[in-house]
């Protein structure tokens, strides 16, 4: 699908490929997960976390390959960034 909503351990997610197609935070969302640019970032905006885990394939834009692990429990979450070797 173009978008996906899901809830894990009380944390409400909205997934979309291209952040630019989403002008504002979707209602009832704690975390917006997106990609497209392959550039890792995590920023609080509009009362939600906007998360791009990066790219776990070839390097892009001089950035290292990366991924983000998120653990959710009782409505809270914790991020761990993982940089992958070349």
RAJO-V223103 format. One record per residue. N is the residue number from 1. RES is the residue in one small letter. D_LAST is the distance of its C-alpha to the last C-alpha in Angstrom with 2 decimals. Layout:
# RAJO-V223103
<<N & RES & D_LAST> <N & RES & D_LAST>>
This chain:
# RAJO-V223103
<<1 & x & 31.32> <2 & x & 30.71> <3 & x & 30.84> <4 & x & 31.05> <5 & x & 32.82> <6 & x & 32.50> <7 & x & 33.42> <8 & x & 31.78> <9 & x & 33.72> <10 & x & 35.64> <11 & x & 32.72> <12 & x & 33.26> <13 & x & 30.29> <14 & x & 30.31> <15 & x & 27.40> <16 & x & 27.15> <17 & x & 24.56> <18 & x & 25.65> <19 & x & 26.92> <20 & x & 29.14> <21 & x & 31.28> <22 & x & 32.29> <23 & x & 34.59> <24 & x & 35.06> <25 & x & 34.29> <26 & x & 35.74> <27 & x & 38.65> <28 & x & 38.21> <29 & x & 34.45> <30 & x & 32.58> <31 & x & 28.98> <32 & x & 27.92> <33 & x & 24.51> <34 & x & 23.24> <35 & x & 20.30> <36 & x & 20.66> <37 & x & 19.02> <38 & x & 15.63> <39 & x & 16.04> <40 & x & 16.26> <41 & x & 19.76> <42 & x & 22.60> <43 & x & 26.06> <44 & x & 29.58> <45 & x & 31.74> <46 & x & 35.08> <47 & x & 35.19> <48 & x & 31.99> <49 & x & 28.29> <50 & x & 26.32> <51 & x & 22.78> <52 & x & 19.79> <53 & x & 16.97> <54 & x & 14.39> <55 & x & 12.12> <56 & x & 10.09> <57 & x & 9.34> <58 & x & 8.03> <59 & x & 8.08> <60 & x & 11.83> <61 & x & 14.22> <62 & x & 11.87> <63 & x & 10.95> <64 & x & 7.81> <65 & x & 7.47> <66 & x & 10.28> <67 & x & 13.37> <68 & x & 16.74> <69 & x & 19.00> <70 & x & 22.66> <71 & x & 25.54> <72 & x & 29.00> <73 & x & 32.31> <74 & x & 35.84> <75 & x & 35.00> <76 & x & 32.36> <77 & x & 28.58> <78 & x & 25.79> <79 & x & 22.20> <80 & x & 19.15> <81 & x & 15.94> <82 & x & 12.74> <83 & x & 9.44> <84 & x & 6.57> <85 & x & 3.81> <86 & x & 0.00>>
